[in-house]
């Protein structure tokens, strides 16, 4: 018997995206409107008879969400799937869960699949928690006897005993995801697929879920996890698949692929888009040393500054906020420009802020930020820049890495 749980060969998925070109024109003649509507009606009628999707718009573009993916996942593996927004992660999971059909390629799945892709999928808001356990279990392929046998374990894991006979429409998002995960995790399936929904739960429940998935894997079942939380991916996964623009960018260890993910985010940010450059935007972000030189890495004994250049093009008051994350996607420091700062039109504003780099343990860090005006986000990026922190003469605590996120200074006070 083969030990391959999932085999993907040359998998591709395309969507048709409609555009209304006429809306971009300020003035449109009546004859052009009539002609465009006639062409759209003819195209939609043709697509309907050919069994194709009906796409709104007078121009149709083919978008490939996935292109020529090939990989194998063995039974009992814990596989993380990571990538930037739009890389194709959710599309891949929907195809693996048999929710969406691929455009081309082939998938072989050995075993029953339990999927948790969105909060409350398969729940009826008017039914109680008790009724939805049986409903959702049936949707996932569990028999009534199997659900009854697992019922007490599901309720105990979800911690919703007091609200079992309450309609789930009154549940919080956290209660929703606890109950949904509990049902999916207790299904005796060979493959468990979990999307980013665990981000809804609190820290204790996330830890509980990770422990459950690890236990499932040790029992010989396969777990596939999609997450932007690098800490969860590293702790759970035995291997990681990195997606980029619908392609497999790499397959390897969690540590290696997490570093590649950060490099991809940095490279994508460095390519400044020329779209909407006449609107306020962040034109430069980087790490600078004490002599105002841009660097990619800094020693923890030196001074370091984050530099921002904001192209304003506006008399509005703009606010820029940022957070520095470590390689495990844990936010460490945050900062925000003063909302009282006056921005003059057609000028650049430059800011520098000193960061306590001496507190950071060696590793790779990224900066996420957003530019806003009057509470409305104008621009947001999950990785404006990345940088490394080094420390000379580092003590080898464990495999060359110090524990924790921060380190204390060397201001020791010795007494005889």
C-alpha positions, 0 to 999 in steps of 0.5 A: 500500500502506498504511503502517499496521502496526497499526490498533486500533478501539474495542478492549475486553476484559472478564473475569468475576471470581468472589467467594465472599460466604459466606466473609465471613460468620462463620456460615453455615447448612447450608441457605444452603450447600446453596442457594448450591451449587445456584445455583452448579451451575446457573449453571456448567452454563448457562455451559458449554452457552452456551460461556462461561468457568466462573467460581468463586464465588457472585457474578460481576463483570464486569471491563473490562481494556480499554475502547474503545481506538483508535490506529494504529501506522505501519510502522517506528515504535518505540512504547512502552506505559506505565501503572501496574500493572493499566492493561491493558498485558499484556492489550493485548499478548496481544490484539495477539499473537493469544493472547487474543481481544477482547470487542469491537472490531477489530484490523488487523495488516499483517505477521507478528508475533513476540512475547516476552511471558514468559520461556521461553514456548514452551520445553520444559524437558527439551529442550536449548537447541539443540532449543528454538531450533528448537521456539520458532522453529517456534512463532513461524512460522519454517521449518526452513531459516530457523532453520538460516540464522539459527542461528549469529546467534541463538546468538552473540547469546544468548551460550549457546554453552557450554550449547547441549546442556544442558536449558534447565531448568538455565538461569538466568532470564537465560539463558532470556530471552537465548535467547528474545529472540534467537530472536524478534528474528531472526525475519524478522517485520514486527512485534516485540512485547516485554513487560517480560521484558528486566528479567531480563537484565543491563545489558549485555544490555539495552543489546544488546537496545535496540540490536537493536530500534533496528536492527530499526526502522531496517530498516523493521520495527515495534517495540512495547515495554512497560516500567516503565523510563522510560529504556529507553522514552525511548531506544528509542521514537519515540512512547508510548501511556499507558494508565490503567484500560484507556483510552488516556490519551494518545499523544505524545512519550516525554518528555511521556508519561513526565511524564504517567505520573508525574502519574497515579501521584502523583494515584492515591497522593493519593487515600487508600483507606478500605480497611483503615485499621484496619491499619498504613499510610502516611497521608502522604508529601511534600516539605517545605522548611526551614520545614516547609511542604509543597511540590511543587518545591524549588530545588537551593540550598535545604534539602529534607526527605521527611516520612512519617506512619505510622498504626500501629494495632499494637504490632508493630515496623514498618520503612519503606524508600523509594527516590527515582527520577528521570524515567528510572526510575533509583534514586538514593537509598534510606533505611530507618527503624530496625528497632529503633524502638518503635511504640505501638498506636493512634498515629501516627509521623512522620519526616523525613529530609533529602535532598541535593537540592543534588546533583540535576539539575533534573527530576522525581522520584518516591518508591517505598516499602514498609511491612513488619513482620518481613520481611513487606510490609504496604503497597507503592506505586510512587509515594507522591509526586512532586516537581520540582527547579529550579535558578536560572540553569541553564547550557544544556548541551544543550537546557536539560538537564544530563547525568548524574544528579547535579551537583557543588557550586560549591565551585571553588578557583581559582588563578592 
